[in-house]
Amino acid sequence: MQLSIPSKEQAFTRDAYGDALAEVGALYKDVVALDADLSSSTKTAIFGKKFPERFFNMGVSEADLMSTAAGMARSGKIPFASTFAIFGAGKAWEMIRQSIAYSSLPVRIVLTHAGVTVGEDGASHQMLEDLALMRALPNMTVIVPADAVETRKVIHAVVDLPGPAYVRLSRNKSPVFLPADYDFHIGKATVLREGRDVSLIACGQLVYPALEAAEILHSQGIQARVVNMSTLKPIDADTIATCARETRGIVTLEEHNVIGGLAEAVSRVLAARQPARLHPIAVQDRFGLSGTAEELLAFFGFTKEKIAEQTRAFVASLGA
């Protein structure tokens, strides 16, 4: 795949989630949706309006949300449990561990408002540790869609998953750049742009700025490969090893703490399969802060210009 940019269309991935959830609800009579009093924000309200008999507002009670979802899965239902990431992955982590992951129950945990782009709500609501928490749970599949198109594909893909899944979504609008016929498979990365000098492996909202940064680097004589690593667990080790073998180094990009997320998942593959130098672009083991999404993306080095600048310096450090 060789994508052309820029994309002018912007959309909320959580809107795509709400629409896709209603679609799978029409296809599967056992699909149920549970929310913790935030359905207008997580967009599960779209499902609730269409299937009120299969929608359950658990109130501000995230532990009940996850435990009830586990019970429904045990009873043969196909539950999608949603709230904000800070509450779902944070407050309810023990219930996810004990009631869902330990028994490998097929609960789809779709949490929104993850990352620094929550914005002005500040560090208390900017979940930067959820990927580490979810990756550490045995049986858990972890997915971070790159745009609204991929979000819809992911929701249709996880409905048949036999075990639990975590899908991480953001609050703000982001570019829609993947084609409508984009082919998503759980555990399979997609090379969006070829390049021989360095590989940019990104997930979520940082995939598009990685593509933009590759354009800047191209104008400066650096050919960057861009990979959409939307599934963090199970991770596509073959694609990572190929990137390590065919390019001089790897840059990872994630809107998450540098500890426990994409960078560490890629590092494990490099250590086991194909050693290579790695530069992680992530939140460097600190909490967030208040600001607009755009201000915070710039502060943490996630703009196309800063990604290109960091990548250029990394490539230079690799020597001739």
RAFENBEL-V362026 format. One line per field, one symbol per residue. ss: DSSP state (~ for helix, > for strand, _ for the rest). A space follows every 50 residues. Layout:
ss=???
This chain:
ss=_________>>>~~~~~~~~~~~~~~~___>>>>>___~~~~__~~~~~~ _~~~>>>____~~~~~~~~~~~~~___>>>>>>>~~~~~~~_~~~~~~~~ ~______>>>>>_>_~~~~~~_~~~_>__~~~~~~_____>>>____~~~ ~~~~~~~~______>>>>____>>>______________>>>>____>>> >>___~~~~~~~~~~~~~~____>>>>>__>>>___~~~~~~~~~~___> >>>>>>>____~~~~~~~~~~~_____>>>>>>_________~~~~~~~_ ___~~~~~~~~~~~~~~___
